[in-house]
Amino acid sequence: MLHKDYLLKYKKVLFATLLAEGKLWQYLADIDTQAQQMFDTLVEQMKTTEGVTEQLKEENQLEWVCRMQNIEARARIIINNELIFV
C-alpha cells in the first residue's frame, strides 16, 4: 500500500492518530477505492480523447497495447500526485 508507506514516512502523526483511533484500515480502504475509481475514469477519458478504440485493437493490437500502457502509466502518475502522495 503506497499510501500507508507514505503516511509512515512523511505523516507519522496522522498515521499514529488513525491507528490509535482504529480508523487506519478504513481510511486506507477508502483511499484505495477512490484511487481505483479515479484510475478507471481517467483511463476511459484518455482513451476517448486519444481515439484508442476497440477498432484500433482489432486492426493493430501492438499499437493498441502500447497506447493503453502509456495511458495507464499517465493515469497512475496523476493518481499518485493527487491522491496517494498528499
N, C-alpha and C positions, 0 to 999 in steps of 0.2 A: 504494500500500500504506500504509494508515493506520498500522499498527504500526511499519513501517520509519521513517516520518516521526516518529512519537512517540519511537522509540529515538534517532534522530539529534538530536532537540531536547532530550529530557529524560534520556536514559540513554546518554550518549555513551561511557562506559567499557564498558558491556555491548555496545553496537554495535561498538566497536573490537575488543573481545575476540572476539566471534563472527566478525567479519570476518577477523581475524588467524588464527584457528583454522580458517577455511574452513567454518564452520558456520552462517553468517548465512542463506544462502538456504534451507537445510533447515529451520532454525528458523522462518523466515517462512512456509514452505510448511506446516509443522506447525500454526502458529497459524491460517493460512487454513483448513486442513482442520477444525480444531476449531471455528472460528467458523461455518463452513458447517453443520456437524453440529448445533451449538447452535442456530443460526437455524432450521433445519428442525424440530428438536424443539420449540422454543418456539412456533413458528407453529402446529404441529399441536396442541399443548396448549392454546393460547389459542383456537384455532378450536373445539375440543371444549368448553372451558369456557364460551365465549360463544355457543355454538349457531350458529356460522357453518357452514352445511352446503351440500351440492350442491343440496338442495331450495330453499334460500334463493336460490342462484344462478339457478335456473330461474325462480323466482317473482318475484324483484326483483333484477335484475342490478346496478342502481345502488347499492342498499343493500349488496349483497354486496361490490362493489368498494370502497366507502367503508370498510366494516368490515375488509376484508382489508388495505387500505393502512394503516389505523390499527394493526392487529395487527403488520404488518411493520415499521412505524416504531418501535413499542414494543420489538419484538424486537431491532432494530438498536441502540437505546439501551442495552438490557440488555447486549448483547454488547460494545459499546464500553466500558461501565463495568466489566465483569467480566473481559474478555479482552484487548481491544485497548489501552486506555489504563491499563495497570497496570505 
